Amino acid sequence: MMKHFGFSILFTIVCLAISAYWGFTHGPEAGLKTMFTALTITAILAVMEVSLSFDNAVVNASVLRGWDHFWKMIFLTLGIVIAVFGMRLVFPIVIVAVTADMGMLEVVNMALNEPQQYSEKLMAHHAEIAAFGGAFLLLVFLNFFFDEGKDTHWFRWLERRLANLANVPAMSVFISLIALLIMAANVADAERLLVTMAGIWGIVVYIGVQVLSHLLGGEPEIDEDGNAVAHDASGASTGVIKAGLGGFIYLEVLDASFSFDGVIGAFAITSDVVIIMLGLAIGAMFVRSMTIYLVEKGTLDAYIFLEHGAHYAIGALAFIMLASGTGVHIPEVVTGLIGVAFIVWAVIASIQYSKRQEQ
């Protein structure tokens, strides 16, 4: 256990120490009280990020288990830097800088010295962020089930019908566009074009990563009869290369889509961007550790429906993000609990399935 989570625990201690120092030295009422408040909020954000992103770890593991050592190390080094600092700190600043037509340094200064104003500018573009992330995650969810080659079904009555829909060209894109149009129809007129374009970009990025993966992935595996070999795996496994640049980009965009929800939710708890970054960074680090743990322990093979549960959780998150972009408020604790519930349910169902197989 320490082999997989030792560094994350050490990283957590360092982040909590920085959080305590920041709380003790910053703010109009800096001191012990603000230090303990900063520590508490950092811990809450870390737990929230882990609960929101556990399904992300499962999907990451489903892709990562087919990678060679080199790309696993890239994911664990460069991928962590991008996830912790890029997606949780730099990316929100870039969004504010572009949308508010401000310089990066100006936005950083505002984030540190006027966090409330920074929060308001970021939240003002929540609908576009939700459209992009929701459309991307919805495609991840749909393409897992729209797979003719997938013969392992959790809810057979539903998943077999969804698998049959894989025969319809671009079915997942069709459903995603309908969901996006429904969302766009329920936002303010001034936001409609921006929201629609953001959602379309989410779809374009997903398909673009698939195109890149296909170009980098070489020829498909062919059996002795000359047919392409189908694999019983997630949409990520069939539609996106399991190793290489394409897979790495896919995982980073997937992580970005998950981080949107965490960053927006974090501002409902505090407007201090340093505390937000530290709390979400701890959560992101543990998600990486869980991913490697799931891969090396063969957990996905032991719990046959775990990937299904993770993708149902991703589907729920996608619809929640699309709904939140129209002004519907769903507490972050509900979003996190939905993901945890599907994961726990999938584990229990997998154990029951294994017992039936043994009997």
PEVENSUL-V117140 format. One record per residue. N is the residue number from 1. SS is DSSP state (a for helix, b for strand, c for the rest). Layout:
# PEVENSUL-V117140
N SS
N SS
This chain:
# PEVENSUL-V117140
1 c
2 a
3 a
4 a
5 a
6 a
7 a
8 a
9 a
10 a
11 a
12 a
13 a
14 a
15 a
16 a
17 a
18 a
19 a
20 a
21 a
22 a
23 a
24 a
25 a
26 c
27 c
28 c
29 c
30 c
31 c
32 a
33 a
34 a
35 a
36 a
37 a
38 a
39 a
40 a
41 a
42 a
43 a
44 a
45 a
46 a
47 a
48 a
49 a
50 a
51 a
52 a
53 a
54 a
55 a
56 a
57 a
58 a
59 a
60 a
61 a
62 a
63 a
64 a
65 c
66 c
67 c
68 c
69 a
70 a
71 a
72 a
73 a
74 a
75 a
76 a
77 c
78 a
79 a
80 a
81 a
82 a
83 a
84 a
85 a
86 a
87 a
88 a
89 a
90 a
91 a
92 a
93 a
94 a
95 a
96 a
97 a
98 a
99 a
100 c
101 c
102 c
103 c
104 a
105 a
106 a
107 a
108 a
109 a
110 a
111 a
112 a
113 a
114 c
115 a
116 a
117 a
118 a
119 a
120 a
121 a
122 a
123 a
124 c
125 c
126 a
127 a
128 a
129 a
130 a
131 a
132 a
133 a
134 a
135 a
136 a
137 a
138 a
139 a
140 a
141 a
142 a
143 a
144 a
145 a
146 c
147 c
148 c
149 c
150 c
151 c
152 c
153 c
154 c
155 c
156 a
157 a
158 a
159 a
160 a
161 a
162 a
163 a
164 a
165 a
166 a
167 a
168 c
169 c
170 c
171 a
172 a
173 a
174 a
175 a
176 a
177 a
178 a
179 a
180 a
181 a
182 a
183 a
184 a
185 a
186 c
187 c
188 c
189 a
190 a
191 a
192 a
193 a
194 a
195 a
196 a
197 a
198 a
199 a
200 a
201 a
202 a
203 a
204 a
205 a
206 a
207 a
208 a
209 a
210 a
211 a
212 a
213 a
214 a
215 a
216 a
217 a
218 c
219 c
220 c
221 c
222 b
223 c
224 c
225 c
226 c
227 c
228 b
229 c
230 c
231 c
232 c
233 c
234 c
235 a
236 a
237 a
238 a
239 a
240 c
241 c
242 c
243 c
244 c
245 a
246 a
247 a
248 a
249 a
250 a
251 a
252 a
253 a
254 a
255 a
256 a
257 a
258 a
259 a
260 a
261 a
262 a
263 a
264 a
265 a
266 a
267 c
268 c
269 c
270 c
271 c
272 c
273 a
274 a
275 a
276 a
277 a
278 a
279 a
280 a
281 a
282 a
283 a
284 a
285 a
286 a
287 a
288 a
289 a
290 a
291 a
292 a
293 a
294 a
295 a
296 a
297 c
298 c
299 a
300 a
301 a
302 a
303 c
304 c
305 c
306 a
307 a
308 a
309 a
310 a
311 a
312 a
313 a
314 a
315 a
316 a
317 a
318 a
319 a
320 a
321 a
322 a
323 a
324 a
325 c
326 c
327 c
328 c
329 c
330 c
331 c
332 a
333 a
334 a
335 a
336 a
337 a
338 a
339 a
340 a
341 a
342 a
343 a
344 a
345 a
346 a
347 a
348 a
349 a
350 a
351 a
352 a
353 a
354 a
355 a
356 a
357 a
358 a
359 c
